[in-house]
Amino acid sequence: MTVHNFNAGPAVLPAEVITRIQAELPNYQDTGISILESSHRSKAFETINERAMTRLRRILGLGAEYHIGFLQGGASHQFAMVPLNYLAPDQIGSYVLTGVWAEKALAEARCVGNTHVVATGQADNYATLPDPSSWQIPAHSAYLHLTSNNTIYGTQWPTLPAAHPFTIVDMSSDIASRPMNLHNVAMIYAGAQKNLGPAGVTVVAIRDDLYQRAAPAHVPAILRYPTHINAASLYNTPPAFGIYVLDLVLEWIEAQGLEQIAAINAAKAAAIYSTIDQSGGFYRGHSAHEHRSTMNVTFKIADASLEKAFITAAEAVGMIGLAGHRSVGGLRASLYNALPLSSAEALAQFMREFQRTHG
Ligand code: PMP
């Protein structure tokens, strides 16, 4: 049975990448050992690491002014590292709350220093994104923190409101899913386990003017960006296997180009949203139309008692990962880059059939 993997992350990876890993695993490029067994200081790994950085730079259109690093600890680790490195005692960390992950980022910053909530979508359960034209960002803000795509609620900024010279964006759930102008963004970070690879690697890119700000002296070395980025030699063992897979996924993305990836992502999202919109209220989307995410489609069945049956019936035909996040319930279809268009079409077809038999 074909499995259609709608998991929110870790998530589906390109089939070609899985096949390649399998083929290369026992003997990586005639080294006689697998990449899992290679030293992180070997030529083989060094080549992979540098190539992945170059590929990411090209795909995201990041010039030489951005410093790139592959860190551990997930995006959640960045929630803490950002304020530890960049929120000085006389400054304010400004946050736009568009979901649970932004709330978590703010909570970590509050442990470190002064913070300010510029805008929040909490009042309507994060179904809409706050209007940037009314934002007042305090003077002395060290940075403005945004989330580009809200994985749990299914909203996504159509274009990033980089409203501060030092805008920092959590791009965990839509990085490299569409062409984006990042020139006015000072830093991005993303856990790889949705669009870029396996869990365990976090991609970080920091513009030089932010990177040059030194963390306060009390911050331990392991929590400082320069320890992991641009160090003369690796400080500690990086997530080597994850970086190897990341490099393969980046190669797969580059072969298609972001325009093509974005077009397929839009077609996948349209297949599901149009099914919701044409269901006469049987299915109800959570997010406002103008802020709908192409990555995570969140919806409910008007008769909530049918949701369990929906998930069970979907699993029976190989459609997995459709339960909504535990904090909001309902249903969610994650449509990351590697999910084939045919999987989204199969889900749309299943939804119509489920409505026909249960409506
Ligand atoms: N930010 C966003 C937007 C996310 O979707 C997630 C995870 N789903 C996180 C942060 C947390 O990532 P991690 O589990 O890698 O810490």
Residues whose N, C-alpha, C, O or C-beta is under 5 A from the ligand:
A	BS01	PMP	G73 G74 A75 S76 H77 W101 N149 T151 D170 S172 S173 G191
